[in-house]
Amino acid sequence: MIDRAQKFSLARQAKLLAFSRSSVYYSSRPVSVGELALMRRIDKLHLEYQLAGIRMFEVGHMHVATLMEKISIKATYRRPNCGI
C-alpha cells in the first residue's frame, strides 16, 4: 500500500489512502526479555491461583495490571453487588 520509493511523499500517500500519517511512521517496539519472563510468571501463577490479582506480585501494581491486560488475564473473585 504505502511505497517509500514512490514519487509522492509518505504524507500524501497516507492522505490518498485515508490512513493516519502517524501510523505510517509507527513501528512497534519488541517486548523485552524481562517483560516476557514476568508475563510467563503471571500466567503460571494465574493458572495455579485464579484469585490472584495484581497485589500478589512485588513489582509495580500498575505494571502488572498492564501486563495482565495485555495477556487477557483477570482475577476471578466475587465482585461487590452494585444493585443492578
HELIX and SHEET records of a PDB file:
HELIX    1   1 LEU A   10  LEU A   16  1                                   7    
HELIX    2   2 ARG A   21  TYR A   25  1                                   5    
HELIX    3   3 VAL A   33  GLU A   48  1                                  16    
HELIX    4   4 ILE A   54  MET A   56  5                                   3    
HELIX    5   5 HIS A   61  LYS A   70  1                                  10    
END                                                                             
